[in-house]
Amino acid sequence: MAVSRRRFLCSAATAAVTLTVLRSKPANAYPERPIRLVVPFPPGGVNDAVARPWAEAMTARLGTVVIENMGGAGGSLGAATVARAQPDGYTILLGNTGTQVIHPIGQSRPSYDPIKSFDPITILGLASVGIVVPPSVPAGNLREFIGYAKAKGAKLSFGTPGVGTLSHVTAELFKSLAGTPDMVHVPYRGIGPAMTDLIAGRLEMLTPNVTASVLGLHRAGKIRLLAVTSPTRLSAAPDIDTAVEAGLPGMISQNFIGLFAPAQTSRPTLDRISQATHIAMADLRRSYLAAGFEPNLESNPDAARRVVKEQVAKWSPVISSIGLKLD
């Protein structure tokens, strides 16, 4: 009898410990497998400069992050893919002003809604757009280039990394404000080939996001960065004028870059990624600033949603006024 009683008590204690362990372990621990980060542009440029350090920083906080570059349709192909993915936190988008604002409002039948199709996670920061020319263009500043562009008219071509990107809309805004409506747009599949043609003199203006690569080419004399479109000068390039300083009031355009999940992703999952990113920003800040990217140290899902709504309100009338059609 004593033996049976002892066995019973031992079994009961074991069951109690097991139950405690099961209760203490989250029923739906996240993440349990690698996270897929869709970068909706070809490799290179500001998107990769932001995505890759973030993915590396998440290794110790969220585990493996696999980056998938999915270029096409100005970024909307990758964005639409994420919008249709399972809302489980394992497929997220590195979205920006082009994918989350400009493309969906510039189409008559968009493949996703900028507000309803995604749950924002965090805004990682802001990238300025630069107005860049090759050394062969006889203009040392933005005022001189505007005069040159007016004289050239339709003979002047400018490149962008794709139709519907913020770079494209920024160039169209420049044409409107500078009074150079005849400049010819040459869209590329990413910034890399566009920059190659600019350096070779096959383009006379490019509007890339300002990155460490762009700044390096400028300082090496291979391109000429005439102005940036941020409200104030960049920390990484305090010697470069803003377009406003150069005489174009209203020429302000910044590309927000952030993380977005498919709509209906659980709030605990959004918060988990947001909090891990917030902690990692202390390490990411220096590399982002060096790349010409102004990091956002205080974003969260609610703040990120407000940014998207504000940018939709800002760019909708601009897109309408310049008659941009992305169909």
TANORMO-V422447 format. One record per residue. N is the residue number from 1. RES is the residue in one small letter. NEAR is the number of other C-alpha atoms within 10 Angstrom. Layout:
BEGIN
n->{N/N}
res->{RES/RES}
near->{NEAR/NEAR}
END
This chain:
BEGIN
n->{1/2/3/4/5/6/7/8/9/10/11/12/13/14/15/16/17/18/19/20/21/22/23/24/25/26/27/28/29/30/31/32/33/34/35/36/37/38/39/40/41/42/43/44/45/46/47/48/49/50/51/52/53/54/55/56/57/58/59/60/61/62/63/64/65/66/67/68/69/70/71/72/73/74/75/76/77/78/79/80/81/82/83/84/85/86/87/88/89/90/91/92/93/94/95/96/97/98/99/100/101/102/103/104/105/106/107/108/109/110/111/112/113/114/115/116/117/118/119/120/121/122/123/124/125/126/127/128/129/130/131/132/133/134/135/136/137/138/139/140/141/142/143/144/145/146/147/148/149/150/151/152/153/154/155/156/157/158/159/160/161/162/163/164/165/166/167/168/169/170/171/172/173/174/175/176/177/178/179/180/181/182/183/184/185/186/187/188/189/190/191/192/193/194/195/196/197/198/199/200/201/202/203/204/205/206/207/208/209/210/211/212/213/214/215/216/217/218/219/220/221/222/223/224/225/226/227/228/229/230/231/232/233/234/235/236/237/238/239/240/241/242/243/244/245/246/247/248/249/250/251/252/253/254/255/256/257/258/259/260/261/262/263/264/265/266/267/268/269/270/271/272/273/274/275/276/277/278/279/280/281/282/283/284/285/286/287/288/289/290/291/292/293/294/295/296/297/298/299/300/301/302/303/304/305/306/307/308/309/310/311/312/313/314/315/316/317/318/319/320/321/322/323/324/325/326/327}
res->{m/a/v/s/r/r/r/f/l/c/s/a/a/t/a/a/v/t/l/t/v/l/r/s/k/p/a/n/a/y/p/e/r/p/i/r/l/v/v/p/f/p/p/g/g/v/n/d/a/v/a/r/p/w/a/e/a/m/t/a/r/l/g/t/v/v/i/e/n/m/g/g/a/g/g/s/l/g/a/a/t/v/a/r/a/q/p/d/g/y/t/i/l/l/g/n/t/g/t/q/v/i/h/p/i/g/q/s/r/p/s/y/d/p/i/k/s/f/d/p/i/t/i/l/g/l/a/s/v/g/i/v/v/p/p/s/v/p/a/g/n/l/r/e/f/i/g/y/a/k/a/k/g/a/k/l/s/f/g/t/p/g/v/g/t/l/s/h/v/t/a/e/l/f/k/s/l/a/g/t/p/d/m/v/h/v/p/y/r/g/i/g/p/a/m/t/d/l/i/a/g/r/l/e/m/l/t/p/n/v/t/a/s/v/l/g/l/h/r/a/g/k/i/r/l/l/a/v/t/s/p/t/r/l/s/a/a/p/d/i/d/t/a/v/e/a/g/l/p/g/m/i/s/q/n/f/i/g/l/f/a/p/a/q/t/s/r/p/t/l/d/r/i/s/q/a/t/h/i/a/m/a/d/l/r/r/s/y/l/a/a/g/f/e/p/n/l/e/s/n/p/d/a/a/r/r/v/v/k/e/q/v/a/k/w/s/p/v/i/s/s/i/g/l/k/l/d}
near->{6/7/8/9/10/11/12/12/12/12/12/12/12/12/12/12/12/12/11/11/11/11/10/9/9/9/8/7/8/16/17/11/11/14/20/18/23/24/26/28/29/19/17/13/21/24/22/18/19/24/22/16/15/19/20/16/21/19/12/11/16/19/17/18/21/15/18/16/18/18/20/17/19/26/27/26/17/23/33/20/18/26/25/15/15/15/19/18/22/20/22/28/28/27/27/29/24/25/27/28/26/27/28/21/24/20/14/10/11/15/17/21/16/21/17/11/20/26/25/28/29/28/28/31/22/22/30/27/24/30/24/25/29/24/19/14/17/11/18/13/17/23/16/14/20/17/14/16/25/18/12/14/14/14/12/19/19/21/28/28/28/24/24/30/25/29/28/26/22/25/26/21/21/22/18/14/15/20/14/21/16/15/21/15/20/16/18/16/18/22/24/16/13/25/27/12/15/24/18/15/16/16/22/23/29/29/28/29/28/26/25/21/16/23/20/13/16/18/12/10/12/17/25/25/27/22/22/31/29/21/16/16/18/21/12/18/14/10/10/18/20/25/27/17/17/17/13/16/11/13/22/19/24/22/25/25/26/24/26/31/29/26/19/14/19/14/11/11/19/21/15/17/21/22/18/15/26/19/14/19/20/11/13/20/18/13/16/25/18/15/22/24/29/20/23/18/18/14/21/21/20/12/14/22/19/13/17/20/14/12/17/19/12/12/19/14/11/16/19/12/11/13/11/19/14/17/10}
END
